[in-house]
């Protein structure tokens, strides 16, 4: 059910690698990886990010900055955009570093309400 939305998100962007809907408990609800993306296990990435994003959300709250909505992690091999959907879930979109970052954010922000409505 979520896979179709994640697939459209990833396939819509040249340089899209994978998308995942995760619970902050570290359990993947659904995911999609574009074929030919060996070496990138989006489930493991999502699981590790769940803990990091939880800690980031707590820090933002302690600083009285409101609620975290978007977080980006950039490495030399991958850029992961994270969009918080609720207190329990987030969606992450992994793209290659040479992909259009602005379009990736736009595509993810279009997919997020669809995913949120299906939750």
Buried (B, 14 or more C-beta within 10 A) or exposed (E): EBEEBBBBBBEBBEBBBBBBBBBBEBEBBBBBBBEEBEEBEBBEBBBEBBEEBBEBBEEBEEEEEEEBEEBEBEEEEBBBBBBBBEEEBBBBBBBBEEBBBEBBBEBBBEBBEBBBEEE
